[in-house]
Amino acid sequence: MKRIIIQYGGTGDLALKKLYPAYEKLIGKGFEFDILSLGRRFKDRETFISSIIDKSASPEFLTHLDYLPYDMADQKATATLIDKLKSMVEDKKNVELIYYLALQPNLYEEAIHQIQEVDASMNSICTLTKKIVVEKPFGFDLESAVRYNQILETAFVNREIFRIDHYLGKEFMQNLLIMRFHNDIIRRIWDKDSIESIQIIFDETHGVDQRLGFYEKIGVVRDTIQNHILQIVTYLTMNEPASLSSEDIAIEKVKVLKAISPVEEFSMGRYESLGVNSGHVVDIPTYAALKLCVNTYFFANIPIYIRTGKMQGEPKSLIYVKFKNTTKEVMHDQDIAENGVIINIHPELTIDISVNLKQPNTSWKSKPVRFRFNQAETFGANTPEAYEQILEKILQGDKSLFPTMREITESWRIVTPMLEHTGHTEVYPVRTLPRFASELAEKNHFEWYT
């Protein structure tokens, strides 16, 4: 079978930084496919290759990479694409086309219209199978997500639609499920009887001024909370699925999302230098702090505290699960530390379990110590990148690492109050934690994990 990935947005940052390196790795592993990159920046393949493809790219990868100057607004664009695909297919009778839309969602309708023309023409010369891949955020709110999905479903059935949240391709996400459901010792303590609270912290040191035009339409809620963070919440609090199949996992994730009420306790802000060189005031949130609860039998009343945003003093991506500390009351010793699970995501994946052990040369004084799992030390440093794993699943037709439309719509419902918020947006100095994040901790009587 001849397989061609048609890469819309083929000269953008996502393709350059993530997709082309992943395609190269997969081709090196023996996967057979060609990539047709579509873009407006370059007039021919030679200029495209010399301008943006890494000079160290393997000759094998380059033989499978082609380029077509393509402007969706050009009335002749679709005919040109059809001619190019026919020349690539040659005399192959079985063909799979994978349309990868690294585009703004508001371009989906025109893209789908053109894709339908391509499919109709290609069906006349071969037996055609197809898939479509769309990036997050899927839509800009609940209403637009439903509308965009209706557009996709005019040309594709559900099994052919792959909606990407690249965090699901990260090892730490998959390890959350294995840690929880393949270990009886963890399974027995992972509920409201043992867990006091959960923190999810995603602090980034970089700003968004280099992609301000894009970020102005997105903001922190659409950038991380509606997708990455709510997916993490589902993995942390879902019930054990009947199996680790994509269908069974999705069933349990939807149950979690349906059990979360629209966010009420939240604050948002932007860093003070945002858009300083843009010539206009940019008032889009770049940081948020919030509290939510999953109202299921096993996790009701466990507060989940979340903070995420840009221009912080140090990068910090972690999950902290704090367990109840009954021991210090029973032993009448307030110095006994709580137990916890700390999952560090960046710069390397580690999972620490904090327990108390006797401190030497003391009279029964305990000290918290950590037992650590390090992904790179245990399994080697060459763990596949998230996009490599995701693209491999797409090639295999495996939807286990992709959110369903039901998950996406429930996620938009949860964050709707944040999207509709018109109140105060705090301006915080760069490299500092916004005041409202500390106020959330003070109000709820907890400390952010450091």
MOVENTA-V9186 format. One record per residue. RES is the residue in three letters. PSI is psi in whole degrees, -180 to 180 (999 if undefined). NEAR is the number of other ideal C-beta (glycine too) atoms within 10 Angstrom. D_FIRST is the distance of its C-alpha to the first C-alpha in whole Angstrom. Layout:
RES_PSI_NEAR_D_FIRST / RES_PSI_NEAR_D_FIRST
//
This chain:
MET_137_12_0 / LYS_126_18_4 / ARG_129_18_6 / ILE_126_22_10 / ILE_120_24_13 / ILE_108_26_16 / GLN_96_28_19 / TYR_146_23_22 / GLY_37_19_25 / GLY_-8_29_24 / THR_12_19_27 / GLY_173_17_29 / ASP_-40_13_30 / LEU_-48_17_27 / ALA_-44_23_25 / LEU_-47_14_27 / LYS_-30_10_28 / LYS_-48_18_26 / LEU_-48_25_22 / TYR_-43_22_22 / PRO_-38_17_23 / ALA_-42_20_21 / TYR_-42_25_18 / GLU_-43_22_20 / LYS_-42_19_20 / LEU_-39_20_17 / ILE_-39_20_15 / GLY_-26_11_18 / LYS_-3_10_18 / GLY_0_6_14 / PHE_138_15_12 / GLU_114_11_9 / PHE_159_17_9 / ASP_155_17_12 / ILE_127_23_15 / LEU_109_21_16 / SER_130_27_20 / LEU_134_25_22 / GLY_168_19_26 / ARG_-10_13_29 / ARG_-30_13_31 / PHE_149_19_30 / LYS_-21_10_30 / ASP_172_10_27 / ARG_-41_15_25 / GLU_-45_10_27 / THR_-40_13_30 / PHE_-50_21_27 / ILE_-47_17_26 / SER_-25_10_30 / SER_-39_10_31 / ILE_-13_18_29 / ILE_135_17_27 / ASP_136_11_29 / LYS_-21_6_30 / SER_3_6_29 / ALA_140_15_25 / SER_147_13_23 / PRO_-35_6_22 / GLU_-43_10_19 / PHE_-44_19_19 / LEU_-30_14_20 / THR_-20_10_18 / HIS_2_18_15 / LEU_122_22_17 / ASP_169_19_18 / TYR_141_25_21 / LEU_119_22_22 / PRO_126_17_26 / TYR_122_21_26 / ASP_113_12_29 / MET_-24_16_28 / ALA_-13_7_32 / ASP_126_12_31 / GLN_-23_7_31 / LYS_-2_8_28 / ALA_-46_17_26 / THR_-43_18_23 / ALA_-39_14_23 / THR_-41_14_23 / LEU_-42_21_20 / ILE_-46_17_18 / ASP_-41_12_19 / LYS_-44_18_18 / LEU_-39_21_14 / LYS_-38_14_14 / SER_-31_9_15 / MET_-35_16_13 / VAL_-34_19_10 / GLU_-122_7_12 / ASP_15_7_11 / LYS_137_14_7 / LYS_-28_10_8 / ASN_120_12_5 / VAL_138_20_6 / GLU_126_18_7 / LEU_126_22_11 / ILE_110_21_13 / TYR_114_24_16 / TYR_108_26_19 / LEU_88_21_22 / ALA_65_20_25 / LEU_161_17_27 / GLN_139_12_31 / PRO_-28_21_30 / ASN_-5_12_33 / LEU_-3_13_30 / TYR_-43_21_27 / GLU_-46_15_29 / GLU_-39_14_28 / ALA_-44_21_25 / ILE_-40_20_24 / HIS_-44_14_25 / GLN_-37_19_23 / ILE_-39_24_20 / GLN_-37_14_21 / GLU_-42_14_22 / VAL_-48_20_18 / ASP_-44_16_16 / ALA_-40_11_19 / SER_-42_17_18 / MET_-32_19_14 / ASN_-22_12_14 / SER_-14_8_16 / ILE_-9_14_14 / CYS_169_19_10 / THR_113_12_10 / LEU_130_17_10 / THR_157_14_10 / LYS_159_19_12 / LYS_157_19_15 / ILE_139_22_18 / VAL_129_23_20 / VAL_144_24_23 / GLU_163_18_26 / LYS_158_21_29 / PRO_140_23_32 / PHE_97_26_31 / GLY_-177_22_33 / PHE_-13_19_37 / ASP_-176_18_39 / LEU_-46_19_38 / GLU_-46_11_39 / SER_-35_15_36 / ALA_-43_22_33 / VAL_-42_14_34 / ARG_-45_14_34 / TYR_-35_22_30 / ASN_-38_19_29 / GLN_-37_10_30 / ILE_-47_16_28 / LEU_-39_23_25 / GLU_-4_14_25 / THR_-21_11_25 / ALA_-15_18_22 / PHE_149_19_20 / VAL_166_9_21 / ASN_-40_11_22 / ARG_-17_9_19 / GLU_-6_18_17 / ILE_123_19_20 / PHE_108_22_21 / ARG_120_22_24 / ILE_132_25_25 / ASP_103_25_28 / HIS_-15_19_27 / TYR_-26_21_30 / LEU_-15_22_28 / GLY_-3_22_26 / LYS_144_23_30 / GLU_-35_17_31 / PHE_-33_22_34 / MET_-47_21_33 / GLN_-33_16_31 / ASN_-28_17_34 / LEU_-44_19_36 / LEU_-43_17_35 / ILE_-44_12_35 / MET_-43_18_38 / ARG_-40_16_39 / PHE_-3_16_38 / HIS_12_11_38 / ASN_111_11_41 / ASP_-36_8_44 / ILE_-35_8_47 / ILE_-45_14_45 / ARG_-39_13_44 / ARG_-17_10_48 / ILE_4_15_49 / TRP_70_22_46 / ASP_-176_15_48 / LYS_-19_16_51 / ASP_-24_9_54 / SER_-33_14_53 / ILE_131_22_51 / GLU_-45_16_53 / SER_166_19_51 / ILE_137_22_48 / GLN_139_21_47 / ILE_117_26_44 / ILE_123_20_45 / PHE_85_25_42 / ASP_130_21_45 / GLU_144_20_43 / THR_-22_13_45 / HIS_160_10_43 / GLY_-166_17_44 / VAL_11_25_42 / ASP_-26_17_44 / GLN_-19_10_41 / ARG_44_11_39 / LEU_-41_15_42 / GLY_-41_9_41 / PHE_-46_13_38 / TYR_-30_21_40 / GLU_-29_16_43 / LYS_-12_13_40 / ILE_-65_18_39 / GLY_172_22_42 / VAL_-33_23_42 / VAL_-47_27_41 / ARG_-26_23_38 / ASP_-43_25_37 / THR_-35_24_38 / ILE_-50_29_40 / GLN_-25_30_38 / ASN_-79_27_34 / HIS_-53_21_35 / ILE_-42_23_38 / LEU_-29_26_38 / GLN_-40_20_35 / ILE_-43_24_37 / VAL_-42_25_39 / THR_-41_24_37 / TYR_-32_22_36 / LEU_-28_22_40 / THR_1_27_41 / MET_151_25_39 / ASN_161_15_40 / GLU_124_14_38 / PRO_161_17_35 / ALA_-32_11_34 / SER_174_9_31 / LEU_31_14_29 / SER_159_13_26 / SER_-38_16_25 / GLU_-45_12_27 / ASP_-38_14_30 / ILE_-44_22_31 / ALA_-38_21_30 / ILE_-46_16_33 / GLU_-34_18_36 / LYS_-41_25_35 / VAL_-39_18_36 / LYS_-42_16_39 / VAL_-51_22_40 / LEU_-38_23_39 / LYS_-23_15_41 / ALA_3_16_44 / ILE_123_22_45 / SER_156_12_47 / PRO_139_12_47 / VAL_130_20_48 / GLU_-39_10_52 / GLU_100_15_53 / PHE_159_20_51 / SER_154_22_52 / MET_156_24_50 / GLY_174_22_51 / ARG_150_24_50 / TYR_150_22_51 / GLU_-27_13_54 / SER_9_13_53 / LEU_123_24_50 / GLY_20_19_49 / VAL_-29_10_52 / ASN_9_7_51 / SER_-15_12_49 / GLY_1_7_53 / HIS_160_7_52 / VAL_128_8_53 / VAL_116_16_50 / ASP_49_12_50 / ILE_135_20_47 / PRO_134_24_47 / THR_-3_24_46 / TYR_145_25_47 / ALA_149_28_48 / ALA_138_25_49 / LEU_166_25_49 / LYS_137_18_50 / LEU_166_23_48 / CYS_147_16_48 / VAL_109_25_46 / ASN_61_14_48 / THR_168_19_47 / TYR_-42_9_49 / PHE_-16_15_48 / PHE_6_22_48 / ALA_140_12_50 / ASN_7_9_53 / ILE_112_21_51 / PRO_138_16_51 / ILE_115_21_48 / TYR_133_23_49 / ILE_135_24_46 / ARG_141_25_47 / THR_143_25_44 / GLY_-171_26_45 / LYS_167_23_45 / MET_47_23_48 / GLN_166_23_49 / GLY_-32_11_51 / GLU_149_8_48 / PRO_135_13_45 / LYS_115_19_45 / SER_106_18_42 / LEU_162_19_43 / ILE_130_23_43 / TYR_117_20_47 / VAL_112_23_47 / LYS_128_21_51 / PHE_154_16_53 / LYS_144_15_56 / ASN_78_16_59 / THR_-27_11_62 / THR_-41_14_63 / LYS_-28_14_65 / GLU_-43_11_67 / VAL_-41_9_67 / MET_0_12_68 / HIS_44_7_70 / ASP_101_12_69 / GLN_-7_8_67 / ASP_-9_10_66 / ILE_124_19_63 / ALA_155_15_60 / GLU_158_16_57 / ASN_156_19_54 / GLY_160_21_51 / VAL_124_19_47 / ILE_117_18_46 / ILE_106_22_42 / ASN_130_19_42 / ILE_-37_21_38 / HIS_141_14_39 / PRO_-12_8_40 / GLU_154_12_38 / LEU_119_20_38 / THR_150_19_41 / ILE_118_19_42 / ASP_140_18_46 / ILE_120_16_48 / SER_123_19_52 / VAL_166_13_54 / ASN_133_18_58 / LEU_162_9_60 / LYS_133_12_63 / GLN_128_13_64 / PRO_149_7_66 / ASN_33_6_70 / THR_166_9_70 / SER_85_6_72 / TRP_33_8_69 / LYS_130_13_67 / SER_161_17_64 / LYS_136_13_61 / PRO_131_14_57 / VAL_162_15_55 / ARG_139_12_51 / PHE_124_9_49 / ARG_137_14_46 / PHE_129_15_42 / ASN_119_13_40 / GLN_-49_17_36 / ALA_-40_12_36 / GLU_-34_11_39 / THR_-44_10_38 / PHE_0_12_34 / GLY_160_8_34 / ALA_-7_8_34 / ASN_36_7_30 / THR_133_15_29 / PRO_143_17_26 / GLU_161_16_27 / ALA_-45_21_26 / TYR_-30_22_23 / GLU_-44_20_21 / GLN_-42_20_22 / ILE_-46_25_21 / LEU_-35_27_18 / GLU_-42_18_17 / LYS_-39_18_17 / ILE_-45_20_16 / LEU_-36_17_12 / GLN_-9_10_13 / GLY_23_12_14 / ASP_120_13_18 / LYS_20_21_21 / SER_-21_15_24 / LEU_26_23_24 / PHE_131_21_25 / PRO_145_26_28 / THR_165_19_28 / MET_-34_18_29 / ARG_-42_14_32 / GLU_-44_23_33 / ILE_-44_25_33 / THR_-39_17_35 / GLU_-37_22_38 / SER_-43_27_38 / TRP_-39_25_38 / ARG_-43_18_41 / ILE_-41_20_43 / VAL_2_25_43 / THR_-44_17_44 / PRO_-32_16_48 / MET_-38_22_47 / LEU_-32_16_45 / GLU_-2_9_48 / HIS_130_16_51 / THR_11_5_53 / GLY_-157_6_56 / HIS_135_10_57 / THR_112_17_54 / GLU_139_16_56 / VAL_118_13_55 / TYR_143_21_55 / PRO_146_11_56 / VAL_149_14_53 / ARG_18_11_52 / THR_150_13_54 / LEU_129_18_53 / PRO_146_24_54 / ARG_-36_13_57 / PHE_-25_22_56 / ALA_-41_26_54 / SER_-36_14_57 / GLU_-36_13_59 / LEU_-42_21_56 / ALA_-43_18_57 / GLU_-43_10_60 / LYS_-35_11_60 / ASN_8_12_58 / HIS_51_7_60 / PHE_170_16_57 / GLU_137_10_56 / TRP_140_17_53 / TYR_134_16_52 / THR_999_7_52
//
